[in-house]
Amino acid sequence: MNTSRFILAVVLVAAVTACREDSDDPIAAVDTASGTEGTEVVQEPASEQPDESPPAEAPPPPVEGGGDETPPPPPPLEAKLDIDGLPLPDLSSSHDYEAYLAAQPKYYTRISSPFGNVDSQNNTPFDNRVTNAGANLGRVIFYDVRLSANNSVACASCHIQKHGFTDPKTFSDGFDGGKTGRHSMSLSNAAYYRNGKFFWDERADTLEDQVLMPIQDEVEMGMNLFDLEVKMGETSYYAELFNEAFGDEAITSERISRALAQFIRTMVTYESKYDQAFTAGEWDDPNFEAVFSEQEMLGLKLFSGFPGTERDSLGCIACHQTSAHTMDQAHVNGLDADTSSDQGAGNGFFKSPSLRNIAVGAPYMHDGRFATLMEVVEFYNSGIERHRNLSPDLTSNGQTGGTPIRMSLSQEEKEALVAFMEALTDENFLANPIYSDPFFPNTVEGQLQAQQAEEQASEDTPEGGK
């Protein structure tokens, strides 16, 4: 062997041996024990050291029915506003007011009705008959706070559906915190008041006149009619509603009054327990009396004068006429002997609303002095004051200004009269959606109610049901 090659082989063996001794891994190098001449030494890469860090925590389990992250909370509910920044009505549905009026029962409208024909007292003018488009427009206006100077109150603020379109407060709140001078009159059966005058003091000759007066009143709404026309014209929806009702988009105070009057004249109530009895049969029909309790039947006979009581009729029907139980004209009912502080329509005469839904319309009288129906009955029983214009129906001799009657009712009879008046409550009318607030579904409260109702319906539906 060549000397130089021998020396090179020795050096290579020594180097490999040194590398194996320095290596942490005994298999880091190829075995060279054979020392074969010319063999290439190949070093493999060192294996990875084990990870000494603690293991990572397991990811949270996925949310049931979805991804592996908790869904974000729903956005907060917000009121739906129109382009003027005020409430937007829900116009997704309209109502058939014409059909509702046409469905009045026969005992309401027939000439031979036991208490008189309501048509004889209907104050609807020929040039403003109720139409669906007109009444639907009137409903929106009735509930719109734009009618007040500061957008705080609407007609419905003082005439509330569940209270028979009157106010449970003795005096209603005006737009700027003031109080009305009299109690808000019920609008039930407003169409059936023969002389057509409105307000307790009959200062409005027609319903069309009446509806514009609170808008302009300095306490109630404080609004200028011209400004109201401009305000309504700045909405996205009134132009189309006026077009549907009147044939073009012109918004005028005269059309506002006509639409409001149409809507109010649809507020006819005819689905109370009293109405169910007349639907079941006539007075001498056993089905008729079967609807009423014995107490309610006694009250009806006392009120209306039909046979079956130990005393004559109290004559209530003389003033509260027809099945709509509306007044024929203004009367002096003897609330006060001296009416100089409030003369009403003059000389102490006051209009009176229909008795329908009276049980939910407290307080009573033009000044709200009576809190309960029993107080009202007791007043007519024993508290009528002598007045020079006292209605002859409330005097002992049937003469105007005569001695006030004293009915001397027993407690049983007084309770029977109250029970009869409670039977005039029409629950369907008080909740009928044709009279509901069109703005409410677009308010936060309205959306929340709808959401809660949907959740409740879902909970009530059996698993797998529809």
C-alpha positions as CSV (number, residue, x, y, z in Angstrom):
1,M,0.0,0.0,0.0
2,N,1.2,3.4,-0.8
3,T,2.4,5.2,2.4
4,S,0.3,8.3,1.8
5,R,-2.9,6.3,1.3
6,F,-2.2,4.5,4.6
7,I,-1.8,7.7,6.5
8,L,-5.1,9.1,5.0
9,A,-7.0,5.9,6.0
10,V,-5.8,6.2,9.6
11,V,-6.8,9.8,9.8
12,L,-10.3,9.0,8.5
13,V,-10.9,6.2,11.0
14,A,-9.8,8.5,13.9
15,A,-12.1,11.3,12.8
16,V,-15.1,8.9,12.5
17,T,-14.4,7.5,15.9
18,A,-14.2,10.9,17.5
19,C,-17.6,11.9,15.9
20,R,-19.3,8.8,17.3
21,E,-18.0,9.5,20.8
22,D,-19.2,13.1,20.7
23,S,-22.7,12.2,19.3
24,D,-25.7,12.2,21.8
25,D,-27.3,9.6,19.6
26,P,-25.4,6.3,19.2
27,I,-27.0,5.8,15.8
28,A,-26.2,9.2,14.5
29,A,-23.5,7.9,12.2
30,V,-23.0,5.0,9.9
31,D,-21.0,2.0,11.3
32,T,-17.4,2.1,9.9
33,A,-16.0,-1.0,11.7
34,S,-15.1,-2.6,8.4
35,G,-12.9,0.3,7.5
36,T,-13.2,-0.5,3.8
37,E,-11.0,1.6,1.7
38,G,-12.7,4.2,-0.3
39,T,-16.2,3.8,1.4
40,E,-18.1,7.1,1.7
41,V,-19.3,7.9,5.1
42,V,-22.9,9.2,5.2
43,Q,-24.3,10.9,8.3
44,E,-28.1,10.8,8.8
45,P,-30.0,13.7,10.2
46,A,-30.5,13.7,14.0
47,S,-34.0,12.7,15.2
48,E,-36.2,15.5,16.8
49,Q,-36.1,15.8,20.5
50,P,-39.4,15.2,22.4
51,D,-41.5,18.3,23.2
52,E,-41.2,19.0,26.9
53,S,-44.0,21.8,26.9
54,P,-47.4,20.9,28.5
55,P,-50.1,19.5,26.1
56,A,-52.6,22.1,24.7
57,E,-56.1,22.2,26.2
58,A,-58.8,20.4,24.2
59,P,-61.0,22.8,22.2
60,P,-64.5,23.5,23.6
61,P,-67.2,21.2,22.3
62,P,-69.1,22.5,19.3
63,V,-72.4,24.4,19.9
64,E,-75.3,22.0,19.5
65,G,-76.9,22.2,16.1
66,G,-74.3,24.5,14.7
67,G,-70.7,25.5,14.4
68,D,-68.1,25.4,17.1
69,E,-68.6,29.0,18.2
70,T,-71.4,30.6,20.4
71,P,-73.6,32.7,18.0
72,P,-73.5,36.4,18.6
73,P,-76.5,38.0,20.4
74,P,-79.3,39.3,18.1
75,P,-79.2,43.0,17.4
76,P,-81.4,45.2,19.7
77,L,-84.9,45.9,18.5
78,E,-85.4,49.3,17.0
79,A,-88.6,51.2,16.1
80,K,-89.3,51.4,12.4
81,L,-89.4,55.1,11.5
82,D,-90.5,57.0,8.4
83,I,-88.4,59.4,6.4
84,D,-89.5,62.2,8.8
85,G,-88.1,60.3,11.8
86,L,-91.5,59.6,13.3
87,P,-93.3,56.3,13.6
88,L,-94.2,54.3,10.5
89,P,-97.5,52.5,10.3
90,D,-97.9,48.9,9.3
91,L,-100.0,49.0,6.1
92,S,-99.6,45.3,5.3
93,S,-103.3,44.7,5.7
94,S,-106.5,46.7,5.3
95,H,-109.9,46.0,6.8
96,D,-113.4,45.6,5.5
97,Y,-115.4,48.2,7.4
98,E,-118.3,48.2,4.9
99,A,-118.9,44.5,5.6
100,Y,-118.7,45.0,9.4
101,L,-121.4,47.7,9.2
102,A,-123.5,45.6,6.9
103,A,-123.4,42.7,9.4
104,Q,-125.4,44.7,12.0
105,P,-128.2,42.4,13.3
106,K,-131.8,42.9,12.2
107,Y,-133.1,44.0,15.6
108,Y,-130.7,46.9,15.2
109,T,-131.9,48.1,11.9
110,R,-135.5,46.9,11.3
111,I,-138.4,49.3,11.7
112,S,-140.1,47.0,14.1
113,S,-137.2,46.8,16.4
114,P,-138.5,46.7,20.0
115,F,-136.5,49.8,21.0
116,G,-136.6,51.7,17.7
117,N,-134.7,51.6,14.5
118,V,-131.1,52.9,14.6
119,D,-131.3,54.1,11.1
120,S,-133.7,56.8,12.3
121,Q,-130.8,58.2,14.4
122,N,-128.0,57.7,12.0
123,N,-126.1,61.0,11.5
124,T,-124.0,60.0,8.5
125,P,-124.2,62.6,5.8
126,F,-124.9,61.6,2.2
127,D,-121.6,63.1,0.9
128,N,-119.4,61.2,3.4
129,R,-120.6,57.6,3.5
130,V,-118.2,55.1,4.9
131,T,-115.8,53.4,2.5
132,N,-113.0,50.9,3.2
133,A,-110.3,53.2,1.8
134,G,-111.7,56.2,3.7
135,A,-112.0,54.4,7.0
136,N,-108.6,52.8,6.7
137,L,-107.1,56.2,6.2
138,G,-109.0,57.5,9.1
139,R,-107.6,54.7,11.3
140,V,-104.1,55.7,10.5
141,I,-104.8,59.4,11.2
142,F,-106.7,58.5,14.5
143,Y,-103.5,56.9,15.9
144,D,-100.9,59.3,14.5
145,V,-99.0,61.5,16.9
146,R,-98.2,63.9,14.1
147,L,-101.6,65.5,14.8
148,S,-100.1,67.1,17.9
149,A,-97.7,70.1,17.9
150,N,-94.9,68.1,19.6
151,N,-95.7,64.6,18.2
152,S,-96.7,63.4,21.7
153,V,-100.4,62.6,21.5
154,A,-103.0,61.2,19.0
155,C,-106.8,61.0,19.0
156,A,-106.3,57.5,20.4
157,S,-104.4,58.9,23.4
158,C,-107.8,60.0,24.9
159,H,-110.1,57.5,23.2
160,I,-108.7,54.1,24.0
161,Q,-110.2,51.0,22.3
162,K,-110.2,48.7,25.4
163,H,-112.1,51.3,27.3
164,G,-114.8,51.7,24.7
165,F,-112.9,54.6,23.1
166,T,-113.0,56.8,26.2
167,D,-110.3,57.6,28.8
168,P,-109.9,56.0,32.2
169,K,-108.6,59.3,33.5
170,T,-111.1,61.8,34.8
171,F,-109.5,64.5,32.6
172,S,-107.2,63.6,29.7
173,D,-103.6,64.8,29.2
174,G,-102.9,67.4,26.6
175,F,-99.8,67.6,24.4
176,D,-98.0,69.9,26.7
177,G,-99.1,68.5,30.0
178,G,-102.4,70.4,30.4
179,K,-105.7,68.8,31.3
180,T,-108.9,68.8,29.3
181,G,-111.9,70.6,30.8
182,R,-114.2,67.6,30.6
183,H,-114.0,63.8,30.6
184,S,-113.4,62.3,27.2
185,M,-116.6,61.0,25.7
186,S,-116.9,57.4,24.5
187,L,-117.1,57.0,20.7
188,S,-119.0,53.8,20.7
189,N,-122.1,54.1,18.4
190,A,-121.2,57.8,17.7
191,A,-123.1,57.4,14.3
192,Y,-126.4,57.0,16.2
193,Y,-127.1,60.4,17.7
194,R,-130.0,62.0,15.8
195,N,-129.2,65.7,15.8
196,G,-125.6,64.9,14.7
197,K,-124.0,67.3,17.2
198,F,-120.9,66.4,19.2
199,F,-119.1,67.1,22.4
200,W,-120.8,67.2,25.8
201,D,-121.9,70.8,25.0
202,E,-122.8,70.0,21.4
203,R,-120.6,72.8,20.1
204,A,-119.7,70.8,16.9
205,D,-122.6,70.7,14.5
206,T,-121.3,67.5,12.8
207,L,-118.8,64.8,13.5
208,E,-116.8,66.1,10.5
209,D,-116.5,69.5,12.4
210,Q,-115.8,67.8,15.8
211,V,-112.7,65.7,14.7
212,L,-110.8,68.9,13.7
213,M,-111.4,70.8,17.0
214,P,-109.2,68.8,19.4
215,I,-106.3,69.0,16.8
216,Q,-106.4,72.8,17.0
217,D,-107.2,73.0,20.7
218,E,-104.5,74.8,22.7
219,V,-104.6,72.2,25.4
220,E,-105.3,69.0,23.6
221,M,-103.0,69.0,20.5
222,G,-102.1,72.6,19.8
223,M,-101.7,72.0,16.0
224,N,-102.3,74.4,13.1
225,L,-104.2,72.7,10.3
226,F,-102.0,74.1,7.5
227,D,-98.9,72.8,9.4
228,L,-100.6,69.5,9.8
229,E,-101.1,69.2,6.0
230,V,-97.5,70.0,5.4
231,K,-96.3,67.5,8.1
232,M,-98.4,64.7,6.6
233,G,-97.2,65.5,3.2
234,E,-93.6,64.9,4.3
235,T,-94.3,61.2,5.0
236,S,-93.8,58.3,2.7
237,Y,-97.3,56.8,3.0
238,Y,-100.1,59.5,3.3
239,A,-100.1,60.5,-0.3
240,E,-101.0,57.0,-1.4
241,L,-103.6,56.6,1.3
242,F,-105.3,59.9,0.3
243,N,-105.2,58.8,-3.3
244,E,-106.9,55.5,-2.5
245,A,-109.6,57.3,-0.4
246,F,-110.3,60.4,-2.5
247,G,-108.9,59.7,-6.0
248,D,-105.7,61.9,-5.8
249,E,-102.8,62.6,-3.5
250,A,-104.0,66.0,-2.2
251,I,-103.8,66.2,1.6
252,T,-106.3,68.8,3.0
253,S,-107.9,69.4,6.3
254,E,-111.3,68.8,4.8
255,R,-110.2,65.3,3.7
256,I,-108.6,64.6,7.1
257,S,-112.0,65.4,8.8
258,R,-113.9,63.2,6.4
259,A,-111.6,60.2,6.8
260,L,-111.6,60.5,10.6
261,A,-115.4,60.8,10.7
262,Q,-115.7,57.7,8.5
263,F,-113.5,55.7,10.8
264,I,-115.4,56.8,14.0
265,R,-118.7,56.0,12.4
266,T,-117.6,52.4,12.0
267,M,-117.4,52.0,15.8
268,V,-120.7,50.2,16.0
269,T,-120.9,47.6,18.7
270,Y,-123.3,44.7,18.4
271,E,-121.7,41.5,19.8
272,S,-122.4,41.8,23.5
273,K,-124.3,39.3,25.7
274,Y,-127.3,41.5,25.2
275,D,-127.0,41.0,21.4
276,Q,-126.5,37.3,21.8
277,A,-129.9,37.1,23.6
278,F,-131.7,38.9,20.8
279,T,-130.0,36.7,18.2
280,A,-131.2,33.6,20.1
281,G,-134.9,34.7,20.0
282,E,-137.6,37.2,20.9
283,W,-138.7,38.3,24.4
284,D,-141.1,35.5,24.8
285,D,-138.7,32.9,23.5
286,P,-137.1,30.6,26.2
287,N,-133.8,30.8,24.3
288,F,-133.8,34.6,24.9
289,E,-133.9,34.4,28.7
290,A,-131.5,31.4,28.7
291,V,-128.7,33.7,27.6
292,F,-129.1,36.1,30.5
293,S,-128.7,35.3,34.2
294,E,-131.7,35.9,36.4
295,Q,-130.1,39.0,37.7
296,E,-129.3,40.4,34.2
297,M,-132.9,39.6,33.1
298,L,-134.3,41.6,36.0
299,G,-132.1,44.5,35.2
300,L,-133.2,44.4,31.5
301,K,-136.9,44.5,32.5
302,L,-136.3,47.4,34.9
303,F,-134.4,49.3,32.3
304,S,-136.7,48.6,29.3
305,G,-140.2,48.2,30.9
306,F,-141.1,44.8,29.6
307,P,-143.4,42.7,31.8
308,G,-142.0,40.5,34.6
309,T,-141.1,42.9,37.4
310,E,-143.0,43.9,40.5
311,R,-142.8,47.5,39.6
312,D,-143.3,49.6,36.5
313,S,-140.4,50.4,34.1
314,L,-137.9,52.9,35.4
315,G,-138.1,54.6,31.9
316,C,-134.4,54.4,31.2
317,I,-135.2,53.5,27.6
318,A,-136.9,56.8,27.1
319,C,-133.5,58.5,26.9
320,H,-131.2,55.7,26.0
321,Q,-133.0,54.6,22.8
322,T,-132.7,51.9,20.2
323,S,-130.6,48.8,20.6
324,A,-127.6,51.1,20.3
325,H,-128.7,52.7,23.6
326,T,-127.9,56.2,22.4
327,M,-129.5,59.5,23.5
328,D,-132.1,61.2,21.3
329,Q,-131.0,64.6,22.3
330,A,-129.2,66.6,25.1
331,H,-130.9,66.5,28.5
332,V,-130.7,68.0,32.0
333,N,-130.3,65.0,34.2
334,G,-130.2,66.8,37.6
335,L,-126.5,66.3,38.4
336,D,-126.5,69.8,40.0
337,A,-129.2,72.3,40.9
338,D,-126.9,75.1,39.9
339,T,-125.1,74.6,36.6
340,S,-123.7,78.1,36.2
341,S,-120.1,76.8,36.4
342,D,-120.7,74.6,33.4
343,Q,-123.8,75.3,31.3
344,G,-123.0,72.5,28.8
345,A,-125.0,73.1,25.6
346,G,-126.8,76.0,27.4
347,N,-129.0,76.1,30.5
348,G,-127.5,72.9,31.9
349,F,-128.2,70.6,28.9
350,F,-125.6,67.9,28.1
351,K,-125.2,65.3,25.4
352,S,-124.7,61.7,26.6
353,P,-122.8,58.8,24.9
354,S,-124.2,55.4,24.1
355,L,-124.4,53.0,27.1
356,R,-122.7,50.3,25.0
357,N,-119.4,49.2,26.7
358,I,-120.2,51.5,29.6
359,A,-118.8,49.0,32.1
360,V,-115.3,49.6,30.8
361,G,-115.8,53.3,30.4
362,A,-115.4,54.7,34.0
363,P,-115.4,57.3,35.3
364,Y,-118.9,58.7,34.4
365,M,-120.6,62.0,33.5
366,H,-119.1,65.0,31.8
367,D,-116.9,65.7,34.9
368,G,-116.1,62.1,35.7
369,R,-117.6,62.5,39.2
370,F,-118.7,58.9,39.5
371,A,-116.2,56.1,39.7
372,T,-118.5,53.1,39.4
373,L,-121.8,52.1,37.8
374,M,-123.3,51.5,41.2
375,E,-122.7,55.2,42.0
376,V,-124.5,56.1,38.8
377,V,-127.5,53.9,39.7
378,E,-127.6,55.3,43.2
379,F,-127.6,58.9,41.8
380,Y,-130.6,58.2,39.6
381,N,-132.2,56.3,42.5
382,S,-131.9,59.0,45.1
383,G,-129.7,61.8,44.2
384,I,-131.3,63.8,41.3
385,E,-131.2,67.5,42.0
386,R,-134.1,69.8,41.1
387,H,-133.3,72.1,38.1
388,R,-135.6,74.4,36.2
389,N,-134.8,72.5,33.0
390,L,-134.8,69.0,34.5
391,S,-135.8,66.4,32.0
392,P,-139.5,65.5,32.4
393,D,-138.5,61.8,32.3
394,L,-136.7,62.4,35.6
395,T,-139.6,64.2,37.4
396,S,-142.4,62.7,39.4
397,N,-145.1,64.5,37.5
398,G,-143.6,64.3,34.0
399,Q,-143.2,68.1,33.7
400,T,-139.9,69.9,32.8
401,G,-138.3,71.2,36.0
402,G,-140.7,69.2,38.2
403,T,-139.9,67.4,41.4
404,P,-137.1,64.9,40.9
405,I,-138.2,61.2,41.0
406,R,-137.1,58.9,43.8
407,M,-137.0,55.4,42.6
408,S,-136.6,53.7,46.0
409,L,-134.8,50.7,44.4
410,S,-133.9,47.8,46.6
411,Q,-130.3,46.7,46.7
412,E,-131.2,43.7,44.6
413,E,-132.7,45.9,41.9
414,K,-129.7,48.2,41.9
415,E,-127.4,45.3,41.5
416,A,-129.6,44.0,38.7
417,L,-129.4,47.2,36.8
418,V,-125.6,47.2,37.1
419,A,-125.5,43.6,35.9
420,F,-127.6,44.5,32.9
421,M,-125.3,47.4,31.9
422,E,-122.3,45.0,32.2
423,A,-124.0,42.7,29.7
424,L,-123.7,45.5,27.2
425,T,-120.0,45.0,27.0
426,D,-118.8,43.8,23.6
427,E,-115.5,42.0,24.1
428,N,-115.0,41.4,20.4
429,F,-115.4,45.1,19.7
430,L,-112.9,46.0,22.4
431,A,-110.2,43.8,20.8
432,N,-111.3,44.0,17.1
433,P,-108.2,44.5,15.0
434,I,-110.1,46.8,12.6
435,Y,-109.8,49.4,15.4
436,S,-106.3,48.6,16.5
437,D,-103.2,50.9,16.4
438,P,-101.5,50.5,13.0
439,F,-98.3,52.0,14.4
440,F,-97.9,49.5,17.2
441,P,-96.4,46.6,15.2
442,N,-93.5,48.8,14.2
443,T,-92.6,50.0,17.7
444,V,-90.1,48.2,19.9
445,E,-92.8,47.1,22.2
446,G,-94.9,45.8,19.4
447,Q,-92.0,43.8,17.9
448,L,-91.1,42.4,21.3
449,Q,-94.7,41.3,21.8
450,A,-94.8,39.6,18.5
451,Q,-91.5,37.9,19.3
452,Q,-92.8,36.7,22.6
453,A,-96.0,35.4,21.0
454,E,-94.0,33.5,18.4
455,E,-91.8,31.9,21.1
456,Q,-94.8,31.0,23.2
457,A,-96.5,29.4,20.2
458,S,-93.3,27.5,19.5
459,E,-93.2,26.2,23.1
460,D,-96.9,25.2,22.9
461,T,-96.5,23.2,19.7
462,P,-95.8,19.5,20.5
463,E,-92.5,18.1,19.3
464,G,-92.8,17.1,15.7
465,G,-96.1,19.0,15.3
466,K,-96.9,21.8,12.9
